[in-house]
Amino acid sequence: MVCKLGVMSKKVPAIEKLASWMKASSDRKWPHLARVLGVTATTVYRWSSGSYVPAPQFRLALQDLTKGEVLADDWLTDEEFKEAYAFSRSRRRRYAERGIEL
């Protein structure tokens, strides 16, 4: 359900964005968010503190819930984001070389 983030937590933009989104309204509390997502309040706290990263399905759920203020890609570190982008570019190039459309 969650991935351990460890030392890289300060480089993940989603942590600050989630905190800002939560502070923007007094009815946005960790327990309520946890109920909506179907996880424990402890899990949401761990995401917000940077101890853990939500699993992909929760990243997408948070993106929908925050109406795009916290994007699913915001949970990636800069290095992970660069790797994901490089992979997608190389995959598209390989497919294009074979005449396969995505």
N, C-alpha and C positions, 0 to 999 in steps of 0.2 A: 504494500500500500504506500509506503514511503521509502525514499532513498536517503541515506545518510549524506549530508553535505560536507560537514567538517569545516576545514580552514577556509574554503573558498566562499563562505557565506557573504562576505562583505562585497563581493563582486557581482552578486545576483540582484538585478534591478527590481525584481518582483517583491522583495522584502519591504523596501521603502514604499513602493506603490500600494501594496496591500495595507500597510499601516496607514497611509494617507487616506485610502478609501474607507477604512474602518473609522478613522477619526472624523470624517466628513459628515457623519450622521450619528446621532446619539442612540439610535435603535440598532446600530451595527455592533453587536457584541460577539465575542468568541463562541459562547455556547449556542447562540442563534445560528451563526454561520456553520458551526459543526452539525447542528440538527439538519439544516438545509442540505448539506453535503453528505450526510450519513456517516460522519466520523466523530471521534471524541473531541471534546474541547482541548484536551492535551495535544492531540494531533495538530489542530489548527494553531495552537500556541507554538509548537515546534516548527511549523512552517514559517510563522511570523518571526520567530527568533533566529531563523537561519540554521537551526540544528538539522532539519530534514527538508527535503524537497518533495512536493506532492507527486504522486504517480501521474502519468500522462492524462488519465481520465479526469483526475481532480484538477489538473492544470486547465484543461478545457472547460470544466464546470466553473472554475473561478473566473475564467475569461468571460463566460456567458453571464455569470452572476454580477460581475463588476461592469458589465456592458463595455468590455474592451479596455478598461483602465489598467487591468493587470492581464497582460497577454500571456498565453501559454509559453511563448519563447522567452519571456522575461525571467523564467526560472533557470535558464541556461547561463552558465558563466560565459564570459567573453570567449574563452578558449573553446568551449563546447559549441557556442554559436558559430564560430569560425569553422570548426570542423564539420558541423552540420551543413553549413552553406557550401563548403568546398566539396563535400560528398555529393550534394545535390547537383552542383555544377558538373562534376566529373561524371556522374551517372547520366545526366542529360546528354553530355557530349558522347558518351559511349553508346547510348541509345540512338542518337542522331547518326553516328557513324554506321550503325547497323540498319538505319532506315526505320526505326521504331518510333512511333509518336507516343507521347505521354498524354 
